[in-house]
Amino acid sequence: MAVGPRDYIDQLLVKKYADEKVDNPDITSMVAPEKMLNAMGEFSDMRKNMMLLSNKLNSFCAALNAKSAQYRCSRFATA
């Protein structure tokens, strides 16, 4: 399988656009890498703190539920 124009129309298009230049914007100058890495670090620190807080809250709620649980004897229970 060859790469390139296959018919006459494709050949003409290749000739027409062979010397065209495209305007590629310089993406690296839009955002400073230091600022981006700083923002990513702050976001990850915030996410980590939120997960730790959520875990602490979950364990506290589980302990509170265990303390306030009231158990009743059932006639089906075997000792």
C-alpha positions in Angstrom: 0.0 0.0 0.0 1.6 3.2 -1.2 1.4 6.5 0.6 0.6 9.5 -1.5 -1.9 10.8 -4.0 -3.7 8.1 -5.9 -5.5 10.0 -8.6 -5.2 13.2 -10.6 -7.3 15.3 -8.1 -5.2 14.2 -5.2 -2.0 15.0 -7.1 -3.2 18.5 -7.9 -4.2 19.1 -4.2 -0.7 17.9 -3.1 0.9 20.4 -5.5 -1.3 23.2 -4.4 -0.8 22.8 -0.7 2.9 21.6 -0.7 4.3 25.0 0.1 1.5 26.2 2.4 2.5 27.2 5.9 0.2 26.7 8.8 0.0 29.0 11.8 0.8 26.9 14.8 0.5 28.9 18.0 3.2 28.6 20.6 1.4 26.7 23.4 4.3 26.8 25.8 4.1 30.5 26.3 0.4 30.5 27.3 0.9 29.0 30.7 4.1 29.1 32.7 5.2 25.6 33.6 6.0 26.6 37.2 2.5 28.0 37.7 1.0 24.9 36.3 3.0 22.6 38.5 2.3 24.7 41.5 -1.4 24.6 40.8 -1.3 20.8 40.3 0.6 20.4 43.6 -1.9 22.6 45.5 -4.8 20.6 44.0 -3.3 17.3 45.0 -2.6 18.5 48.5 -6.2 19.7 48.9 -7.5 16.4 47.5 -5.3 14.4 49.9 -6.4 16.5 52.9 -10.1 16.0 51.9 -9.6 12.3 51.7 -7.9 12.2 55.1 -10.7 14.3 56.6 -13.4 12.0 55.0 -11.7 8.9 56.3 -11.6 10.4 59.8 -15.2 11.4 59.6 -16.2 7.9 58.4 -14.3 6.2 61.3 -15.8 8.6 63.8 -19.4 8.0 62.5 -18.8 4.2 62.6 -17.6 4.4 66.2 -20.5 6.6 67.2 -23.0 4.2 65.5 -21.4 1.2 67.3 -21.6 2.9 70.6 -25.3 3.9 70.2 -26.4 0.6 68.8 -28.9 -1.2 71.0 -29.0 -5.0 70.7 -32.1 -7.1 71.6 -32.3 -10.7 72.3 -34.0 -12.8 69.7 -35.9 -16.0 70.3 -33.9 -17.5 67.5 -30.6 -16.6 68.9 -28.5 -19.5 70.3 -26.0 -19.0 73.0 
